[in-house]
Amino acid sequence: MKSTLLLMSVLTASVLTFTACTDESVPATPGLPYQSSFQRDADGWVAGLTDYGTAQDSIMEFKSAWKGLPAPLDTTRKSIMVESMNRSDDAFMFIKKKVTGLTPNTDYSLIFDVELASQYPSNSIGIGGSPGGSVFLKVGASPVEPTKVLKDGFYTINIDKGEQNNDGKDAIRIGDIGTGDSDEVYKLITRSNQTTPFKTRTNAQGELWLIVGTDSGFEGLTTLYYSKISVTPKTTK
């Protein structure tokens, strides 16, 4: 009996150790590099929507949630779902997260690797543009929190993300949400700026706000599931 109990204890400890080592959802320490697959929770990411008028407030149909991936994908895998109707022909739908513990007032070059579930064919046709090819995926970082700003009846964002497929100072385009297929079915796609590191600078507290989002030219409903995000830094002197 003692041998059996000892064996069970060893196996239990091994399982717990293996689970802790392979869980990508909780970074071991603050700061960078960062990686999450959202299996425990949304890991501090908060969703938002900008670039539309106050008159369209009630018809943008914006929503977000921490939930499983859609079928036919593995629905037991968690993700951050974001959804909105692009009534303004220019909606920016994003998620943001603050990272701390970095070197204050220091330049960083960041590599983003983003995995998300999309159902929109690259060459599809839609109102205003392609549901896949005209919805541009952007990544970036800012020393100040990206926030929604109201000016002259229009909601914008307080950072320079660029417009549509153009880069800005605080965000760059890393592709679109097209799946490359002709069928409208959800599949996992990956996008990265591996060949073009994004350059930014931390604030005096050693903080950065990460941002991942879509700048849309498609005037319809877009529903995406962010399933994995990693950010790797390269410090520059």
N, C-alpha and C positions, 0 to 999 in steps of 0.2 A: 504493500500500500504506500509506504514512504517513497519507494522508487517511482511509483506511478505519479504521485503528487509532485515530486521533484521534476519529473519529465514535463508535466503539464505546466509548471511554473516557468521552466526554461523556454518552452514553446511560446507561452504567452508573452514573455519578455521579448522574444525574437520578433514576434508579430508587431508588437508595439514599436519596437525600434525601427523595423522596416517601414511601418506606416509613417513615422515621424520623419524619416530620411527622405521619403518619396513625396511627401505632401508639398506641392508647389504653391499652395495658396497663402502661406504665411512666411514672409521673409524672416530669416533668422535675426537680422539686425536692421536698424533704421538705415535710411540712405540708399545708395546705389552700389552694386547692381540690384535691380528690382525684377521680380517675376511673380505672377499670380495666375492661377487657372480657376480661381473663384469657387473652389469646392467647399469651402466653409461658409463664406459670405461674400459680399461685394467688395471686401478688402479696402473700404474707405473711398471707393469711387462714387462720385455723385454726378447725375445726369442733368443736362440742361438743353434749352432750345433758344436760338436767337435768329435775328435777321428776318423779322416779319412785323407787320403793323398791328397796332392795338385793336384795330377793327377786325383783325383776323384771329384774335385771341381765343375765341370759343370754337374755332373750326380747324385748328391745327392738329387736334387729336393726339397731342403728345402724351406719351406714357413711358415709364421705365420700370423694370423689376429685376430682381435676382431670381432666376428660374432655370429650369432644365432646357437643354437644347431642343429644337423642334424635330419631329419625325421627318424623314427616316433616319436622322442622326441618333446617337446614343442619348436618349432623353434623361438618363440618370446623371449625365455630366451637367454641371451647373454653368451658368453664364450670366452676363448682364444684358438684358434685352432692352433695346430702345426702339421707339416707334413714333412716327409723326407723319402727318399729311402736309405736303409742301404746297401751301396755298399761295405763297409769296414768290415762288420760282427762285428762291435763294436761301432756303432754310439751312441753318447750321445746327446740326444735332450732335451733341458731344457728351463725353464723360471726362471728369477731371479728378485729380488726386494730389494731395500735398505730400512731398517727400522731405524729410528733415534729416539732420545729422551729416550734412555735407559741409565742405570747407567754405566759410563765408567769403563773399566777394571774389569768387573764383570762376574762371571760364571752364565750361565743360562741353565736350562733343559727345552727343548721345546717339546711340543706335537703338531704334525701336523695332521690335518684331511683334506683329499683331496677327493673331488668329481670330477669325470671326466666321459666323455662319451667314451665308447670303443665298438668296434664291433667284437672283436676277441675272439673266443671260447678258453677256457682254454686248452683243449686237441687237438687243431687244429695242423695240420702238415704243415710245410713250409720249405723253403730252409734255412739250417743252424740251424733251431730250430722252435719252435711253435710261430706263430704270437701273441698268447696271453700269453702262459706260459713262453716264453723265452725273453720277453721284461719286464725288471725289473724296477719297479717304485721306485725312490729314493727321499729322502728329506734331507735337511741339512741347515747349516748356516755357514757363515765365516765372520771374522772381516775384510777381504779384499774382494774386488769385484771379483767374478768369471769371468775370461776373457779367451778368446781364445788365445792360444800361438802356434806359428809356430816354430818347431824344426826339422831339418834334413828332411824337406819335409813332415812333418806330423803335423796335428793340434791336440793339446791336450788342456787341461784346467789347470789353475794354482792352482787349489785346489785338495785335495785328496778325490775323490769321490768313490774310490774303482773301481774294474773292474767287469763288468757283474753282477753276483749275490752276489759279495763280498762287504762288507762295507768298507768305508774309514774313515779317521779322520774327514772329513768335510761333509759327507753324508752317510746315511744308507738306506738299502733296506727295504721297508714296504710292499712288495708284488709284484705282476705282474699286467698286464693289462687284464688278462683273465676274461671273463664275466661269466664263469661257465655254459653257454648255449652251445648248439650245432649249433644254427643258427647264421649266420653272420649278425646280425642286431644291430644297436646302442642301448645301454642301459646305464643307469647311474650306476656306481660302486663307492664304497667308500673304502678308505684305510687309516689306521691310525697307529701311533707308540705309542698308548696309554699305552701299557705295557712296552715299552722300550723308555723312554724319550731320546731325542738327546741332548748331552751336548756340549756347546760351550762357547766362551768368547767374550765379546764385545771389541772393540778397544778403544783407548783413547778418542775418540769423542762420545762414547756411541752409536755406530752404529753396525749393523749386516746386512749382505746380505743373504736373504733367497733364497733357490734354490729348485726347484722341477723339476725332469726330469726322463727320461727313458734311461736305459743302455740296448741296444738291441743286442740279438744274432740271431734275425730273419733277414735274408737277403732279405728284401722286403720293400714295402711301408707301413708305419704306419701313421695313421691320428687320432689324439686325440683332445678332446675338454675339457679343464679344466673349470669346471662350478662353483666350490666353493673351496676356500682354507681358512683354519683357523689355526692360530698358537697361542698356549697358553703357557705362560712361568711359570716355577717354579724356583724362584731365590734360589740359594744355597749359603751359607755363605763361 
